[in-house]
Each structure stands twice: as structure tokens, then as C-alpha cells.
Amino acid sequence: MNPKVDRFFDKDTPWKEAFAELRELALDSGLTEELKWGHPCYTLKGKNVFLIHGFKDYCALLFHKGVLLKDKEHLLVQQTEHVQGGRQLRFTGLKEIKHKARTIKAYMREAAEVERQGLKVQMKKTEEFAMPPEFKQALKEMPGLKKAFTALTPGRQRGYLLHFGSAKQATTRLARIEKHVDRILEGKGLDD
């Protein structure tokens, strides 16, 4: 138990009891408990294996390399179509977690073994993501923007491409691009 993580579990949320049960299972995994992104994260030699988090309708374990798990029970969920490696094991309450405790522990053990073996998720390269034509044009017209965009980390580049490309109308895509030009020039990501 890491006392820095206690504040997460001490919060009065609808998932408090479920979180406590997940913590007990996680502590049995032999992994190190840390606080990352404001959530309990369980690591192996500094590498993230899974974390506990909650949403309006469910709480979950997020396995960082979940796509590499066998998922024999077909329980893992891909949060959105753009999530490449992570997969969630979702729960609607304490009773469900207690009922599935053995299965949950098995998923935790497998996730730790994936990390122990050093397996890597094959991530889609940034250039494989669709580039909206409006952004392609902006890069062509503004060499400084192209240079700044290229200098961003691949994750920041993907973030912008997904944000710009998710707009259905060209006017919305253009507005999003214009709104973020200065951020890109400053070397900042979408959420920085």
C-alpha cells in the first residue's frame, strides 16, 4: 500500500467500495502501487501495467497493454476506436467484482507477465493516420507550421490529427486548425 494513493480511495464517490475491492486484488498482484494521472497505477519495475479508474456508469481496470492479453473471457473493452494498446475490464458494482475476483486476478497476472516479458504494442505510425485536407493545405501554406508540427512528439501529432479529422464539416475543421495554430507553433500538444 502506498499512502500517496490513499487520497484516491478516501474520496466519497459512488465507486468507493468497488475501488477498495479492486485495490485489494491489485495489491495481491505483487506490483508496485503508485499514483499517476490522479489514479492508482500498478507498475512493474517502473512500467505501467494497469490502473483503476471510474466513470459515470462503470469503474474499470485499464490494462495499458491490454491488446496483448489473450482475453479468453472476452471481457476487455476498447474505450474508443483510436485507443491502440489499452483495454478496460469494466464493472458496474462491488458484487460483480467479488463474483469475478478469480478472473480479475488472472487478467492482472497475465498483464504483469506481458510486461515481465517486455512485449510491445505495435502502434500505428503517425503518418498512417488520415490528415484532413484543410490541415494539409495549412502546412503547405505555412512552412513554419509544418516545421513546428513535425517537431511535435508523435502522440501530440496524432492528437491534433484526430481532433481536426473528427469534425464532419470543413468549416469546423478549419476553425479547429485556426484555433490551434499558435499552440502548434509553441510546441504544445492539444492538452498541454
Buried (B, 14 or more C-beta within 10 A) or exposed (E): EEEEBEEBBEEEEEBBEBBEBBBEBBBEBEBBBBBEEEBBBBBBEEBBBBBBBBEEEBBBBBBBBBBBBEBEEEBBBBBEEEBEBBBBBBBEBBEBBEEBBEEBBBBBBBBBBBBEEEEEBEEEEBEEBEBBEBBEEBBEEBEEBBEBBEEBEEEBBBBBBBBBBEBEEEEEBBBBBEEBBEBBBEEBBBEE
